[in-house]
Amino acid sequence: MNRDAVPRLAGWQQTWRLVAAAALGIPFWLSTAAVLPRGCAADTCSWLVTGDPLVALGCLTVLLWRRRFPLAVAMVVAVASGTSALAVGAALLALCSMSTRRRPAEIGVAACVYVAASQLTLVLYPIKSPSGPVWLQLALPALSAGIAVAMGVAIGARRVEVRSLRARAESAEREQRAREAQARALERNHVAREMHDVLAHRISLVAMQAGVLDHRRNLTPEENRTLIRGIADGSHQALEELRDVLGVLRADPDAPEPPQPSLDRVPELVADARTSGLDVTLTTAVRGKPSDVVGRTCYRVLQEALTNAAKHAPGATVHLTLEGTAGDELHVSVHNSPATTATNPPPSSGFGLLGLSERVTLVGGELTHHSTHDGGYLLTAHLPWPNHDHEERS
């Protein structure tokens, strides 16, 4: 920001400054009239009454441009003040206004011109010069110029400080808006990830069951009823879970969050998958209870793996393995055999494994997945399990 950039004054602000400058010149004009000798020359007294006010009026008019041309206006008014006592106030205002720029060279030149021009009064009016050294004759003009300069420098410093504080406030406001936007983006990503985790699994199982009904014509009535009941139950659970997620968005931000899935709910996840028709086996060798974060991450890894198996390998055998202990790592392994049923796979977002990898990375773990030599697929995750997390929750 330009340090010399000064906002334009309102009409009333401009007016009262000019009135103050005119009023300040009146004492100088009266003091000059008081020291004139009795019976002074007619032309001298006529200048005091007519010419002096006219010059002062011209100086006040020139002051309207002092913010656009501060140095030029200050020089012109300073010189004119030597021929008009009433213009002294205008000269001091111009000097003060120019000093707000805080440029020592300009201030020094303008102040010297003002002090030197003040001596023209002794030539224009028949005033008896006071006895004493020259510096005493310059004392009053120099003092008045010094006061004007000091006021101008102080005003300029105040303007710079105000501009700096305003710039800091605007910068802080921009940073706050950026932080809010980032927080909203993170929250949207969080909600999107939760909705994917919650819904993708249920919808994939429903789609798999519907695909079995569509492709297999030799099912018994009891098998048909089981699949239809599974589709209805899965759809109902998907709606309930979606309602829970949307309820979090509408709820009071200070309200407690609903319970999150943990490692204890893995058997329920496996049971749901078996009910939907997946051939799932679970092997667990976990000693202890991991932290909520690790347990929730493990649950989401298994949920996403079962969802992908239902989508891309219908009819396959899925084997889940969990093993680990506190102070080491929690190892998660999901292996599915090749698909044995030909169905049209449901639409995929393509972000399931990507989001899962980000989730695992956030807890300091590592996720790998690849095809196996038998045509199946293997997904493994290594999640850190520090001792202190276990001790705090035991």
Salt bridges, closest charged atoms under 4 A:
ASP4 OD2 - ARG103 NH2 2.40
GLU106 OE1 - ARG101 NE 3.16
GLU106 OE2 - ARG103 NH1 3.45
GLU161 OE1 - ARG158 NH1 3.65
GLU173 OE2 - ARG177 NH1 3.07
GLU194 OE1 - ARG300 NH2 2.90
GLU194 OE2 - ARG359 NH2 3.44
ASP197 OD1 - HIS196 ND1 3.58
ASP197 OD2 - ARG300 NE 3.83
ASP197 OD2 - ARG359 NH2 2.49
ASP214 OD2 - HIS215 ND1 3.74
GLU222 OE1 - ARG225 NH2 2.59
GLU240 OE2 - HIS236 NE2 3.72
GLU240 OE2 - ARG243 NH1 2.97
GLU241 OE2 - ARG202 NE 3.28
GLU268 OE1 - ARG265 NE 3.74
ASP272 OD2 - ARG202 NH2 3.26
GLU304 OE1 - HIS196 ND1 3.68
GLU329 OE1 - HIS331 NE2 3.87
GLU358 OE1 - ARG193 NH2 3.13
ASP374 OD2 - HIS335 NE2 3.90
ASP389 OD1 - HIS388 ND1 3.01
ASP389 OD1 - ARG393 NH1 3.99
GLU392 OE1 - ARG393 NH1 3.93
